[in-house]
Amino acid sequence: TALLSPYAPSPPTHHTVASTIPAPPPPAENPFVPSPLDNFFVLAFRWTLQQQTGLVSSTPGFEGMTEELLRYRTTNGIDALELASDRTMTALAGPIPFLYRHLFAAEEISPAVLAWFAKHLLPFLVGDMILTNRGPDDTRGGGVLVKRCRVLEGSACKGVCAKMCKVPTQRFFEEQWGVPLTMTPNFETGECQLAFGVTPIPIEDDPTIPPGCLGSCPASLGSNHDDLASAC
């Protein structure tokens, strides 16, 4: 079935602290073309995020939102960015997670249902997605592969990926939706594999978050290699 399409991501590449991770292809090469509905969702998400950060860029659309994320990450740090992301998701979701957790989370099909909704509702934020298995050795539905993450490409920042997206989103689904989620980014291709129903490991033990900065990360520009791990 469509929910059991092949698990597609490349294995993560490991790097030393003194390395610079090759950046994914630039956003201009991303074939994703946002629809009018996607642009509306960006507008709503960006406005809600602005209420948390207090930052407003004059650049319109998605590009302006990534500018605001990078500025907030630089001036306030990645922990503050994580908190802003938490609050933004909570505000946008309203009572839906509470209802889902109590009515549907325990159902066997629940991870596959969330993957289906993610594929159809989140392209405005991450770009094109395809449904997959949960993992190479798990043929159950509940996976969705982001082909080329818009946030990662637009920000070129590992810290934004990890602390604005991966960590708070995993926690958000486990604590508020009642369904664990593991997100596996690939910083060299721009892919990210989401696996609903799979419990994530602590980020400090997660091999998909290597030390070092992306080659085009704004936080690493002008930094020496010894500072790259702390910069991101």
C-alpha positions in Angstrom: 0.0 0.0 0.0 1.0 3.7 -0.2 1.8 3.6 3.5 4.4 0.9 3.0 6.5 2.6 0.2 10.3 2.1 0.5 12.3 3.7 3.3 14.4 6.1 1.4 16.9 8.3 3.4 20.6 8.1 3.1 22.6 7.0 6.2 23.9 9.9 8.2 27.6 10.9 7.8 29.7 11.3 10.9 32.1 14.2 11.3 34.7 15.4 13.8 34.5 18.6 15.7 37.1 20.2 13.5 35.2 19.5 10.3 32.7 21.6 8.4 29.7 19.6 7.2 29.0 20.1 3.5 25.9 22.2 3.1 22.8 20.8 1.3 22.0 22.1 -2.2 20.9 25.7 -2.3 17.2 26.6 -2.0 17.2 27.8 -5.7 17.6 24.2 -6.8 14.6 22.9 -4.7 11.8 21.9 -7.1 9.1 22.6 -4.5 6.7 25.3 -5.6 4.4 26.5 -2.8 0.7 26.7 -3.5 -1.5 29.7 -2.4 -2.5 27.6 0.6 1.1 26.9 1.5 1.8 30.7 1.4 -1.2 31.2 3.7 0.1 28.6 6.1 3.5 30.3 6.1 1.9 33.6 6.8 0.0 32.1 9.8 3.0 30.2 11.1 5.3 33.3 10.7 2.9 35.6 12.5 2.5 33.2 15.4 6.3 32.8 15.6 6.7 36.6 15.6 4.5 36.8 18.7 7.1 34.6 20.5 10.3 36.2 19.2 9.3 39.8 18.8 11.3 40.0 15.6 9.9 41.2 12.3 11.9 41.1 9.1 11.0 43.4 6.1 11.6 40.5 3.8 8.3 38.9 2.8 7.3 35.3 2.9 9.3 32.2 3.8 12.6 33.9 3.3 11.7 36.6 5.8 10.7 33.9 8.3 14.1 32.2 8.0 15.8 35.6 8.5 13.9 36.1 11.7 14.8 32.6 12.9 18.5 33.2 12.3 18.5 36.6 14.0 16.7 35.2 17.0 19.0 32.2 17.2 22.0 34.6 17.0 20.8 37.1 19.6 19.0 34.8 22.1 20.6 31.4 21.6 19.4 28.0 20.5 17.6 27.2 23.8 15.4 30.3 23.5 14.7 29.3 19.9 13.6 25.9 21.1 11.2 27.5 23.6 9.8 29.8 20.9 9.2 26.8 18.7 7.4 24.9 21.5 5.1 27.8 22.1 4.4 28.4 18.4 3.3 24.8 17.8 1.2 24.8 21.0 -0.6 28.0 20.0 -1.3 26.8 16.4 -2.5 23.3 17.3 -5.1 24.5 19.9 -7.1 21.6 21.4 -6.5 19.2 18.6 -3.5 17.3 20.3 -5.5 16.9 23.5 -8.4 15.4 21.6 -6.2 13.1 19.5 -4.2 11.9 22.5 -7.4 10.8 24.3 -9.3 9.5 21.3 -6.9 8.0 18.8 -3.3 7.9 20.1 -3.6 4.3 21.4 -4.9 3.0 18.0 -2.5 0.8 16.1 -3.0 2.8 12.9 -2.3 6.1 14.7 1.3 6.6 13.5 0.2 6.1 9.9 -2.6 8.6 10.3 -0.2 11.2 11.6 2.2 10.5 8.8 -0.6 11.0 6.2 -1.6 14.3 7.8 2.0 15.5 8.0 2.5 14.8 4.3 -0.5 16.9 3.3 -0.3 19.7 5.9 3.4 20.4 6.4 4.9 21.0 2.9 4.6 24.8 3.4 7.3 24.4 6.1 9.5 21.6 4.9 8.7 21.0 1.2 7.7 17.9 -0.7 7.2 14.7 1.3 6.5 11.0 0.5 5.0 8.3 2.8 7.4 5.6 3.8 7.8 2.7 6.3 8.9 3.6 9.8 12.4 2.2 9.2 14.5 -0.2 7.2 13.5 -3.1 9.5 10.0 -1.9 10.3 7.5 -2.4 7.5 4.6 -0.7 9.3 3.2 2.6 8.0 4.0 5.7 10.0 7.0 7.2 8.2 7.3 10.2 5.9 10.4 11.4 4.1 11.1 15.1 3.6 12.8 15.3 0.3 14.5 18.7 0.7 13.8 20.6 3.9 12.9 24.2 3.2 13.9 25.3 6.7 17.3 23.6 6.6 18.0 25.0 3.1 16.8 28.4 3.9 18.7 28.8 7.2 21.7 26.6 6.4 22.0 26.2 10.1 22.3 22.9 12.1 21.2 24.7 15.3 18.0 25.9 13.7 17.3 22.3 12.4 18.0 20.6 15.7 16.5 23.1 18.2 13.8 24.8 16.3 12.5 21.7 14.6 13.8 18.3 15.6 13.9 18.4 19.4 10.7 20.5 20.1 8.7 18.6 17.4 9.7 15.2 18.8 8.7 16.4 22.3 5.5 18.0 21.1 4.1 14.8 19.5 5.2 12.5 22.4 3.9 14.7 25.2 0.9 16.4 23.6 -0.3 14.0 20.8 0.6 10.9 22.8 2.6 9.4 19.9 6.4 9.3 19.9 8.3 10.7 16.8 11.8 10.3 15.7 13.2 12.7 13.1 16.4 11.8 11.3 17.9 14.7 9.3 20.6 14.3 6.7 22.6 17.6 6.6 24.3 16.7 3.3 21.2 16.0 1.2 18.6 18.1 3.0 16.4 15.1 3.6 14.7 14.3 6.9 13.0 11.0 7.8 10.1 11.2 10.2 9.0 8.0 11.9 5.8 8.2 14.0 5.5 5.6 16.7 9.3 5.4 17.1 10.7 6.7 20.4 13.6 9.2 19.9 17.0 8.9 21.7 18.3 11.9 23.6 19.9 14.5 21.3 23.2 14.3 23.0 23.4 10.6 22.0 21.9 11.1 18.6 24.4 10.3 15.8 22.3 12.2 13.2 23.4 15.5 14.9 27.1 15.6 14.1 29.6 18.1 15.6 30.6 21.0 13.4 28.7 23.5 11.3 27.2 23.4 7.9 29.5 24.8 5.2 27.3 27.8 4.6 26.0 28.3 8.2 25.9 32.0 9.1 27.0 31.2 12.7 30.3 29.7 11.4 31.3 32.4 9.0 34.3 34.1 10.4 34.7 31.4 13.1 37.7 29.1 13.5 37.1 25.4 13.4 37.5 25.0 17.2 34.4 27.1 17.7 32.2 25.3 15.3 30.6 22.8 17.7 29.7 25.5 20.2 28.5 27.8 17.4 25.8 25.4 16.4 
